[in-house]
Amino acid sequence: MALLEYDRDLEIYGYDIDGRVAKIAMNNAIEAGVDDCIHFQKRPVSELSSRKKYGYIICNPPYGERLSEKREVERLYKEMGRVFTKLDTWSYYVITSHEGFQESFGRKADKNRKLYNGRIKCYYYQYFGPRPPRRSE
């Protein structure tokens, strides 16, 4: 059985509040040859929505390593919790070094793994939505 299914439709959306970051990501996708299935937009997390019943959110939001940024990222994490909860049949995965993420997000992760991003100790918070029904083929 092949692990890759090249004939399946794949839609990936990349959002960032900073348009420069979205442009850099698009250039990287072009370089990797995957720009035909990834769509980038400058958009805040508060505008995240989808008509799709099932999906995945994978993100690496700011960590708030500097003291002056801590409250700002905690507000962002709280907003993420409000927005992601609206997509109640989706799964979401978050990588951050902020140890209080779950409290700000408003929900304990189903799974939490410790890992390192460079030399920064991070946590990989996993929130599992229900499995989509099997497609009949």
Contacts in CASP RR format, 6 or more apart in sequence:
PFRMAT RR
TARGET T0000
AUTHOR 0000-0000-0000
METHOD contacts of the structure
MODEL  1
MALLEYDRDLEIYGYDIDGRVAKIAMNNAIEAGVDDCIHFQKRPVSELSS
RKKYGYIICNPPYGERLSEKREVERLYKEMGRVFTKLDTWSYYVITSHEG
FQESFGRKADKNRKLYNGRIKCYYYQYFGPRPPRRSE
10 37 0 8 1.000
11 37 0 8 1.000
11 39 0 8 1.000
12 37 0 8 1.000
12 38 0 8 1.000
12 39 0 8 1.000
13 38 0 8 1.000
13 39 0 8 1.000
13 40 0 8 1.000
13 41 0 8 1.000
14 22 0 8 1.000
14 25 0 8 1.000
14 38 0 8 1.000
14 39 0 8 1.000
14 40 0 8 1.000
14 41 0 8 1.000
15 22 0 8 1.000
15 40 0 8 1.000
15 41 0 8 1.000
15 42 0 8 1.000
15 43 0 8 1.000
15 45 0 8 1.000
15 48 0 8 1.000
16 22 0 8 1.000
16 25 0 8 1.000
16 40 0 8 1.000
16 42 0 8 1.000
16 43 0 8 1.000
17 42 0 8 1.000
17 43 0 8 1.000
17 44 0 8 1.000
17 45 0 8 1.000
18 42 0 8 1.000
19 42 0 8 1.000
22 40 0 8 1.000
22 41 0 8 1.000
22 42 0 8 1.000
23 40 0 8 1.000
25 40 0 8 1.000
26 35 0 8 1.000
26 38 0 8 1.000
26 40 0 8 1.000
29 35 0 8 1.000
29 38 0 8 1.000
29 40 0 8 1.000
45 76 0 8 1.000
45 79 0 8 1.000
45 80 0 8 1.000
45 83 0 8 1.000
46 79 0 8 1.000
46 83 0 8 1.000
48 57 0 8 1.000
48 83 0 8 1.000
48 84 0 8 1.000
48 87 0 8 1.000
49 86 0 8 1.000
49 87 0 8 1.000
50 87 0 8 1.000
50 90 0 8 1.000
53 89 0 8 1.000
53 132 0 8 1.000
54 89 0 8 1.000
54 90 0 8 1.000
54 130 0 8 1.000
54 132 0 8 1.000
55 87 0 8 1.000
55 89 0 8 1.000
55 90 0 8 1.000
55 91 0 8 1.000
56 90 0 8 1.000
56 91 0 8 1.000
56 92 0 8 1.000
56 93 0 8 1.000
57 84 0 8 1.000
57 87 0 8 1.000
57 90 0 8 1.000
57 91 0 8 1.000
57 92 0 8 1.000
57 93 0 8 1.000
58 92 0 8 1.000
58 93 0 8 1.000
59 80 0 8 1.000
59 92 0 8 1.000
59 93 0 8 1.000
59 94 0 8 1.000
59 95 0 8 1.000
60 94 0 8 1.000
60 95 0 8 1.000
60 96 0 8 1.000
60 117 0 8 1.000
61 73 0 8 1.000
61 76 0 8 1.000
61 77 0 8 1.000
61 80 0 8 1.000
61 94 0 8 1.000
61 96 0 8 1.000
62 69 0 8 1.000
62 72 0 8 1.000
62 73 0 8 1.000
62 76 0 8 1.000
63 73 0 8 1.000
63 96 0 8 1.000
63 97 0 8 1.000
63 98 0 8 1.000
63 120 0 8 1.000
63 122 0 8 1.000
64 70 0 8 1.000
64 72 0 8 1.000
64 73 0 8 1.000
64 97 0 8 1.000
64 98 0 8 1.000
65 97 0 8 1.000
65 120 0 8 1.000
70 98 0 8 1.000
73 98 0 8 1.000
73 104 0 8 1.000
74 98 0 8 1.000
74 100 0 8 1.000
74 104 0 8 1.000
75 104 0 8 1.000
77 96 0 8 1.000
77 98 0 8 1.000
77 101 0 8 1.000
77 104 0 8 1.000
77 105 0 8 1.000
78 104 0 8 1.000
78 105 0 8 1.000
78 106 0 8 1.000
80 94 0 8 1.000
80 105 0 8 1.000
81 105 0 8 1.000
81 106 0 8 1.000
81 107 0 8 1.000
84 90 0 8 1.000
84 92 0 8 1.000
84 127 0 8 1.000
85 107 0 8 1.000
88 129 0 8 1.000
89 129 0 8 1.000
89 130 0 8 1.000
89 132 0 8 1.000
90 129 0 8 1.000
91 126 0 8 1.000
91 127 0 8 1.000
91 128 0 8 1.000
91 129 0 8 1.000
92 127 0 8 1.000
93 124 0 8 1.000
93 125 0 8 1.000
93 126 0 8 1.000
93 127 0 8 1.000
94 101 0 8 1.000
94 105 0 8 1.000
94 124 0 8 1.000
94 125 0 8 1.000
94 127 0 8 1.000
95 115 0 8 1.000
95 117 0 8 1.000
95 122 0 8 1.000
95 123 0 8 1.000
95 124 0 8 1.000
95 125 0 8 1.000
96 122 0 8 1.000
96 123 0 8 1.000
96 125 0 8 1.000
97 117 0 8 1.000
97 120 0 8 1.000
97 121 0 8 1.000
97 122 0 8 1.000
97 123 0 8 1.000
98 104 0 8 1.000
99 123 0 8 1.000
101 123 0 8 1.000
101 125 0 8 1.000
102 108 0 8 1.000
102 109 0 8 1.000
102 112 0 8 1.000
102 125 0 8 1.000
105 125 0 8 1.000
107 127 0 8 1.000
109 125 0 8 1.000
109 126 0 8 1.000
109 127 0 8 1.000
110 126 0 8 1.000
110 127 0 8 1.000
110 128 0 8 1.000
111 125 0 8 1.000
111 126 0 8 1.000
111 128 0 8 1.000
112 123 0 8 1.000
112 124 0 8 1.000
112 125 0 8 1.000
112 126 0 8 1.000
113 123 0 8 1.000
113 124 0 8 1.000
113 126 0 8 1.000
114 121 0 8 1.000
114 122 0 8 1.000
114 123 0 8 1.000
114 124 0 8 1.000
115 122 0 8 1.000
115 123 0 8 1.000
115 124 0 8 1.000
116 122 0 8 1.000
END
